[in-house]
Amino acid sequence: MRYFFRSRRFKIAATILATLIIISIIARIVGGIISPQSSILGSFIVPFQSAGRAVGNYFSDLAEKIDGNEKLTAENKELRDKVNELTSSLIDYDKAKQENEFLKQYLEIKDNNTDYQFEEALLIARDTDDPFGSFTLNKGSLHGVSLYDPVIEASGLVGYISQVGASYSKVTTILSPDISVAAFDRRTGDAGIIKGTVKSAEGGNTRIGNLSRSCTVAIGDYIVTSGGGVFPEGMLIGTVTEIGTDYNSAIYADLTPAVNLDELRDMMIITYFSGQQNLGGDKK
């Protein structure tokens, strides 16, 4: 609206209004001597008086609209501020709720495995060129993290630390053929080796091979770590979704990981557990 008062239209209107005001003043002075409605002067003045009232009403309405718009703008700003405040509070609440749930789940794991030492970590980058889903965490050697430390999420095993910096570390997931994990079927006890393949990773799965030809592994069975090496015993890896034979007629089973690798955010690095092989350096 402020640009309207600088416009040519406003200047013309202001000039007309000033003229009408002057004429109205003259009419009031002369009105005491000659009745404007019954004279030539009156015939001249009356139309201008009507026009003056119209112009006056216009500017009065305009002022009210400007005042109303300013109030509306202020109210809108106040509402936006309240919405932003409520949104921020909701985000903080959701974050606190997730963190509480996250810590609760790991406290349960800690209670069941008193020898575990954890370092909480956050996913900060994904390697989009890696078909096996490797990613980077925000913790490194300054936080007690070493090569081959297991990485877990509340639902199960994620992978291990394959590269360590001072304040970051890279994780190779259980989809990768670079990982070799001794594992067994929790229902039948049949043992094998977890080792991902390009084909299984395309479907978001990993694979357990070297199964005995007499094994009784079935779809729906849970596969867990055997322990005695890089990984502690009993960590859930995944669920059997397909059983087949490879080119050597050896039996394998494809697993759907217990952890949704596409939705990872908060994780725990197991920096120490009883029986851990010190492949990545000294442990406390």
C-alpha positions in Angstrom: 0.0 0.0 0.0 2.9 2.5 0.7 3.6 2.6 -3.0 0.1 3.8 -3.7 0.7 7.1 -1.9 3.7 7.7 -4.3 1.7 7.0 -7.4 0.4 9.4 -10.0 -3.2 8.3 -9.3 -2.9 9.3 -5.6 -1.4 12.7 -6.5 -4.3 13.5 -8.9 -6.8 12.4 -6.3 -5.1 14.5 -3.6 -5.2 17.6 -5.9 -8.9 17.0 -6.5 -9.6 16.6 -2.8 -7.7 19.8 -2.0 -9.7 21.7 -4.6 -13.0 20.3 -3.2 -12.0 21.3 0.3 -11.3 24.9 -0.8 -14.6 25.1 -2.7 -16.4 23.7 0.4 -14.8 26.4 2.6 -15.9 29.1 0.1 -19.4 27.6 0.0 -19.7 27.8 3.7 -18.6 31.5 3.7 -20.9 32.4 0.9 -23.7 30.2 2.3 -24.5 32.8 4.9 -25.4 35.3 2.2 -26.7 33.2 -0.7 -28.3 29.8 -0.6 -26.3 27.6 -2.8 -29.3 25.5 -3.7 -31.1 28.5 -5.1 -28.4 30.2 -7.0 -25.9 29.8 -9.9 -23.2 29.4 -7.3 -25.2 26.7 -5.6 -25.6 24.9 -8.9 -21.9 24.9 -9.3 -21.0 23.9 -5.8 -23.5 21.0 -5.1 -22.0 18.5 -7.5 -18.6 19.2 -6.1 -19.8 18.7 -2.6 -21.2 15.3 -3.6 -18.0 14.4 -5.3 -16.0 15.6 -2.3 -18.0 13.4 0.0 -17.4 10.4 -2.4 -13.7 11.1 -2.4 -13.6 11.5 1.3 -15.5 8.2 1.8 -13.0 6.5 -0.6 -10.0 7.6 1.4 -11.7 6.8 4.7 -12.5 3.3 3.4 -8.9 3.0 2.1 -7.5 4.0 5.5 -9.7 1.4 7.2 -8.6 -1.3 4.7 -4.9 -0.4 5.3 -5.4 -0.6 9.0 -7.3 -3.9 8.7 -4.6 -5.3 6.5 -1.9 -4.3 9.0 -3.9 -6.0 11.8 -4.4 -9.1 9.6 -0.7 -9.2 8.8 0.2 -9.0 12.4 -2.3 -11.7 13.3 -0.9 -14.0 10.6 2.6 -13.5 11.8 1.6 -14.3 15.3 -0.2 -17.5 14.1 2.9 -18.5 12.1 5.1 -18.0 15.1 2.8 -20.2 17.2 2.7 -22.9 14.5 6.5 -22.8 14.2 6.8 -23.0 18.0 4.4 -26.0 18.2 6.2 -27.8 15.3 9.5 -27.3 17.0 8.1 -28.7 20.3 6.6 -31.7 18.4 10.0 -32.4 16.7 11.8 -32.3 20.0 9.2 -34.6 21.6 9.5 -37.1 18.8 13.3 -37.0 19.0 13.3 -37.5 22.7 10.8 -40.4 22.4 12.9 -42.1 19.8 16.1 -41.6 21.9 14.4 -43.0 25.0 13.1 -46.1 23.0 16.6 -46.5 21.5 18.3 -46.5 24.9 15.6 -48.7 26.4 16.2 -51.4 23.8 20.0 -51.3 24.3 19.7 -51.4 28.0 17.8 -54.7 27.6 20.7 -56.0 25.4 23.2 -54.8 28.0 21.2 -56.5 30.9 21.4 -59.8 29.0 25.1 -59.3 28.1 26.8 -57.6 31.0 30.3 -58.0 29.3 29.3 -55.8 26.3 30.8 -52.3 26.0 28.8 -50.0 23.7 29.5 -46.8 21.9 26.4 -45.1 20.5 26.7 -43.9 16.9 24.8 -42.0 14.3 24.8 -42.7 10.5 26.1 -39.6 8.8 26.7 -40.7 5.2 25.9 -43.6 2.8 28.1 -44.9 0.0 25.6 -44.8 -2.9 28.1 -46.5 -5.2 28.3 -49.6 -3.0 25.7 -52.3 -3.9 26.1 -53.8 -0.4 25.0 -50.6 1.4 28.1 -49.5 3.3 27.9 -46.3 5.3 29.7 -44.0 7.7 29.2 -43.4 11.4 30.1 -40.4 13.5 32.4 -42.2 15.9 36.0 -43.3 15.5 39.2 -44.1 17.3 38.9 -41.2 19.7 35.8 -42.9 21.0 37.4 -46.3 21.5 36.2 -47.8 18.1 38.5 -50.3 16.4 38.6 -52.3 13.1 36.1 -55.2 13.0 34.0 -54.0 16.0 30.5 -55.3 15.5 27.7 -52.8 14.7 24.2 -53.6 15.8 20.7 -52.1 15.8 18.1 -53.1 18.3 16.7 -55.7 15.9 19.9 -57.4 15.1 23.3 -57.4 13.5 24.2 -54.7 11.0 27.8 -55.4 10.1 31.3 -54.5 11.3 33.7 -51.6 11.3 35.9 -51.8 8.2 37.7 -48.5 8.3 38.4 -46.2 11.2 39.3 -42.5 11.4 39.7 -40.3 14.5 36.1 -39.2 14.6 34.4 -41.4 12.0 34.2 -45.0 10.9 33.0 -46.9 7.9 30.6 -49.9 8.2 30.5 -52.9 5.9 27.1 -54.6 6.1 26.0 -58.2 6.3 25.0 -58.0 2.6 28.7 -57.8 1.6 30.8 -60.8 0.5 33.6 -59.2 2.4 32.0 -60.4 5.7 32.3 -64.0 6.7 30.2 -64.9 9.8 29.9 -68.2 11.5 26.2 -68.8 12.1 23.6 -71.4 12.8 19.8 -72.1 12.6 18.4 -71.4 16.0 15.7 -74.0 15.6 17.7 -76.9 14.1 21.3 -76.1 15.1 22.4 -76.5 11.5 25.6 -74.4 11.0 26.9 -72.5 8.0 28.8 -69.4 7.0 27.1 -66.0 6.3 28.6 -64.5 3.1 26.7 -62.1 0.9 26.6 -62.3 -2.9 25.8 -59.8 -5.6 22.6 -61.6 -6.5 21.3 -61.9 -3.0 22.2 -58.2 -2.3 20.1 -57.1 -5.3 17.0 -58.3 -3.3 18.3 -56.8 -0.1 19.2 -60.2 1.3 22.3 -62.0 2.5 23.1 -65.7 2.3 24.2 -68.6 4.6 26.1 -71.3 2.7 28.2 -74.4 3.5 25.1 -76.0 4.9 25.1 -79.8 5.4 23.1 -81.7 2.7 21.3 -83.4 5.6 20.3 -80.0 7.1 16.6 -79.4 8.0 16.7 -75.6 7.6 13.3 -74.3 6.7 11.8 -71.0 5.4 11.0 -68.8 8.4 13.8 -70.1 10.6 16.0 -67.5 12.5 19.7 -67.5 11.8 22.0 -66.2 14.5 25.8 -65.8 15.0 27.8 -68.7 16.4 30.3 -66.5 18.3 34.0 -67.2 18.9 35.4 -64.5 16.6 34.6 -61.0 15.4 30.9 -61.3 16.5 29.4 -62.3 19.8 27.2 -65.4 20.0 23.5 -65.2 19.5 23.2 -62.0 17.5 20.1 -62.3 15.2 21.1 -62.0 11.5 17.9 -62.7 9.7 15.1 -65.0 8.6 15.3 -67.7 6.0 13.2 -66.7 2.9 14.6 -69.1 0.2 16.5 -72.4 0.1 18.5 -73.6 -2.9 21.7 -75.3 -4.2 24.6 -73.6 -5.9 26.7 -74.8 -8.8 28.5 -77.2 -6.6 25.2 -78.7 -5.4 25.9 -77.2 -2.0 22.8 -76.1 0.0 22.4 -72.4 0.8 19.6 -70.3 2.3 18.9 -66.6 1.5 18.0 -64.5 4.5 16.0 -61.3 4.9 18.1 -59.3 7.4 16.5 -58.6 10.8 17.6 -55.0 10.5 16.1 -52.7 7.8 19.3 -51.4 6.3 17.5 -48.7 4.3 16.1 -47.1 7.4 19.2 -47.1 9.7 19.9 -44.0 11.8 21.0 -44.8 15.4 23.2 -47.8 16.1 25.5 -49.2 18.7 29.1 -50.3 18.2 30.2 -53.1 20.4 33.7 -51.9 21.4 34.3 -55.0 23.6 32.7 -58.3 24.5 34.1 -61.4 26.2 36.0 -63.6 23.8 36.4 -60.9 21.1 39.3 -61.4 18.8 41.6 -58.4 18.9 41.9 -58.0 15.1 41.6 -54.3 15.2 44.0 -53.4 18.1 44.2 -53.6 21.8 41.0 -53.5 23.9 40.5 -52.3 27.4 
